[in-house]
Amino acid sequence: MSKTVTVIGGGISGIAAAVYLKENGYDVKMFEGSAKLGGRAFSYFDAETGLTLDNGQHILAGWYENTFELLQKMNKMPDLHMTQNLHVFFKEKNGTELEFFAKGDEPLLSVAKGFMNYPPLNVKDKLKLLRLREMIEIDFPERIKGKKLSWLLDYLKQTDNLKKYFWEPFAFAVFNASPEYIDAELFYNVLVKAFEYPTAFSLVIPAENLSELFSTPFVKYAENKIELKTGCNAKQFIIEKNNVKGLTMENGDLIASDYYVSTVPFYNFQRLFTESSFEEHFTGYKELKSSSILSVILVPEKMPEGFSNRFYFGMAGIIDGFSQWVFFKDEYISVIISAPEYTVSDFVNMTKEYVCKKVEQEIRDYFPEFKNIEFKRIKYLREKRATFLPETNSKESRPDSLTSISNLFLAGDWTNTGLPSTIEGAVISGRKCAQLISEM
Ligand SMILES: Cc1cc2nc3c(=O)[nH]c(=O)nc-3n(C[C@H](O)[C@H](O)[C@H](O)COP(=O)(O)OP(=O)(O)OC[C@H]3O[C@@H](n4cnc5c(N)ncnc54)[C@H](O)[C@@H]3O)c2cc1C
């Protein structure tokens, strides 16, 4: 008879764990606390606008190879916008458009050429880019341990121009934080991934909504294969002699299986244990902090011609703005502000109405085509615990998948993946748990 595995949580890491466990012949049950699957990557029908919206725009990258493989395993042919190159557009307040285009088959060389042709950079900026060569020195990862990205950029003598026109927008897009909150080692790990092969650094924008991309294919895959239960909150593990004997559920049920995979986020993790068993097995644990993502959705009376195909599939960065990234869709505009509680001064005193007005004005200033276009709806959407604040990569805050409890494994973007809070990190962690269980 197949061994049984209980997966707690139906976000991306839970989906990955369940699929790979099933592929390895296990009998899998998944319990998701909320009414829907997908965790922090989901879509919903918004009656106010009549549109199906994501809970926030997600971008993937060419190096998300585990994510693409997971989609393949679920027989999902994803509808994705991507090119072979790193191609990014930025806008300044006066409407000036700046294009960064790294084209070619050799990643390092093409990015170098991209920088050379990037309009806002002057000769001094370009010379300082040569300092980046230090990053390929053998002891470089050791030297930056425990440091922040802001320190690293200064250490590499990156100019204000380079920070403003490249590194800061990059930090917001990939880490949902500004450089002073980003662990330098995490930043380095992402760069290494991005330079692995020519298409790795391309940006990938889903052309379908997030639930169509992940949850719907998973539900189809799971049919008659995986027992899925939504609206089922796990309460606490019963642990005896370094072994989980059972899992109590909020509804009073008791679940027993051979193995357990927790994929809950860090802010729900500790409460799955009694105080004493948590202290015993996760000594020195330091909980990460969350950071939010604020999206403002603007629905214009009429979208100016061809906007969703302009820039990089409708994506443009805002230089020196309150907003950071803008995505033009066929029927609406999605404006992203990363971690405003950390990046926008006095954000706590700003009302939703004030934020929406500010973003509306910014769209008109940066994209003059919208000067005389009315917005019929403006919607404020804030995911308060969108990502973890990537201040640290330490094991005290990011535990390994393998625990000192023999049949308990941990997944989730926040576990020890070496990556920031990303879909790819979540997939890697779920897949790793499946692999560890198969090796038992
Ligand atoms: C607005 C926004 C924008 C983002 N942008 C990007 C992006 O551009 N690119 C990118 O790669 N990533 C992005 N991310 C991050 C990405 O969505 C997450 O890293 C990823 O979805 C995390 O997946 P996870 O499975 O680790 O955690 P989660 O998605 O949090 O899944 C955990 C699941 O466990 C469930 N759960 C919790 N407690 C219990 C319990 N006791 N019992 C049962 N179930 C429980 C939760 O309900 C949840 O469904 C973004 C996130 C947000 C919110």
The ligand as a Tripos MOL2 file, in Angstrom:
@<TRIPOS>MOLECULE
LIG
   53    58     1     0     0
SMALL
NO_CHARGES

@<TRIPOS>ATOM
      1 C1          0.4730   41.0780   -4.5890 C.3       1 LIG1
      2 C2          1.6000   40.0770   -4.7230 C.ar      1 LIG1
      3 C3          2.5020   40.1870   -5.7680 C.ar      1 LIG1
      4 C4          3.5320   39.2670   -5.9250 C.ar      1 LIG1
      5 N1          4.3560   39.3500   -6.9840 N.ar      1 LIG1
      6 C5          5.2020   38.3470   -7.2700 C.ar      1 LIG1
      7 C6          5.9180   38.3160   -8.4770 C.ar      1 LIG1
      8 O1          5.8110   39.2300   -9.2910 O.2       1 LIG1
      9 N2          6.7330   37.2530   -8.7380 N.ar      1 LIG1
     10 C7          6.8700   36.2240   -7.8570 C.ar      1 LIG1
     11 O2          7.5800   35.2610   -8.1610 O.2       1 LIG1
     12 N3          6.2080   36.2240   -6.6610 N.ar      1 LIG1
     13 C8          5.3830   37.2520   -6.3540 C.ar      1 LIG1
     14 N4          4.6750   37.2640   -5.1760 N.ar      1 LIG1
     15 C9          4.9990   36.2520   -4.1380 C.3       1 LIG1
     16 C10         4.3340   34.9050   -4.4040 C.3       1 LIG1
     17 O3          2.9450   35.0690   -4.6160 O.3       1 LIG1
     18 C11         4.5600   34.0330   -3.1840 C.3       1 LIG1
     19 O4          5.9540   33.9070   -2.9630 O.3       1 LIG1
     20 C12         4.0050   32.6150   -3.3150 C.3       1 LIG1
     21 O5          2.6930   32.6350   -3.8200 O.3       1 LIG1
     22 C13         4.0410   31.9550   -1.9490 C.3       1 LIG1
     23 O6          3.5240   30.6530   -2.0120 O.3       1 LIG1
     24 P1          3.5330   29.7280   -0.7250 P.3       1 LIG1
     25 O7          2.8880   28.4570   -1.1060 O.co2     1 LIG1
     26 O8          4.8880   29.6850   -0.1560 O.co2     1 LIG1
     27 O9          2.6540   30.4990    0.3750 O.3       1 LIG1
     28 P2          1.1200   30.9000    0.3510 P.3       1 LIG1
     29 O10         0.7380   31.3450   -0.9900 O.co2     1 LIG1
     30 O11         0.9320   31.8720    1.4650 O.co2     1 LIG1
     31 O12         0.3440   29.5540    0.6620 O.3       1 LIG1
     32 C14         0.1420   29.0540    1.9610 C.3       1 LIG1
     33 C15        -1.2680   28.5020    2.0600 C.3       1 LIG1
     34 O13        -1.4260   27.9040    3.3450 O.3       1 LIG1
     35 C16        -2.7320   28.1860    3.7980 C.3       1 LIG1
     36 N5         -2.7350   28.0300    5.2550 N.ar      1 LIG1
     37 C17        -2.1650   28.8520    6.1710 C.ar      1 LIG1
     38 N6         -2.3450   28.3600    7.4080 N.ar      1 LIG1
     39 C18        -3.0450   27.2020    7.2630 C.ar      1 LIG1
     40 C19        -3.5320   26.2320    8.1850 C.ar      1 LIG1
     41 N7         -3.3370   26.3430    9.5070 N.pl3     1 LIG1
     42 N8         -4.2150   25.1680    7.6800 N.ar      1 LIG1
     43 C20        -4.4170   25.0290    6.3580 C.ar      1 LIG1
     44 N9         -3.9830   25.9230    5.4500 N.ar      1 LIG1
     45 C21        -3.2920   26.9900    5.8980 C.ar      1 LIG1
     46 C22        -2.9880   29.5980    3.3120 C.3       1 LIG1
     47 O14        -4.3780   29.8840    3.2800 O.3       1 LIG1
     48 C23        -2.3480   29.5750    1.9270 C.3       1 LIG1
     49 O15        -3.2590   29.1910    0.9320 O.3       1 LIG1
     50 C24         3.6730   38.2060   -4.9750 C.ar      1 LIG1
     51 C25         2.7790   38.1070   -3.9090 C.ar      1 LIG1
     52 C26         1.7570   39.0230   -3.7770 C.ar      1 LIG1
     53 C27         0.7690   38.8600   -2.6480 C.3       1 LIG1
@<TRIPOS>BOND
     1     1     2 1
     2     2     3 ar
     3     2    52 ar
     4     3     4 ar
     5     4     5 ar
     6     4    50 ar
     7     5     6 ar
     8     6     7 ar
     9     6    13 1
    10     7     8 2
    11     7     9 ar
    12     9    10 ar
    13    10    11 2
    14    10    12 ar
    15    12    13 ar
    16    13    14 ar
    17    14    15 1
    18    14    50 ar
    19    15    16 1
    20    16    17 1
    21    16    18 1
    22    18    19 1
    23    18    20 1
    24    20    21 1
    25    20    22 1
    26    22    23 1
    27    23    24 1
    28    24    25 2
    29    24    26 1
    30    24    27 1
    31    27    28 1
    32    28    29 2
    33    28    30 1
    34    28    31 1
    35    31    32 1
    36    32    33 1
    37    33    34 1
    38    33    48 1
    39    34    35 1
    40    35    36 1
    41    35    46 1
    42    36    37 ar
    43    36    45 ar
    44    37    38 ar
    45    38    39 ar
    46    39    40 ar
    47    39    45 ar
    48    40    41 1
    49    40    42 ar
    50    42    43 ar
    51    43    44 ar
    52    44    45 ar
    53    46    47 1
    54    46    48 1
    55    48    49 1
    56    50    51 ar
    57    51    52 ar
    58    52    53 1
@<TRIPOS>SUBSTRUCTURE
     1 LIG1         1 GROUP 0 **** ****
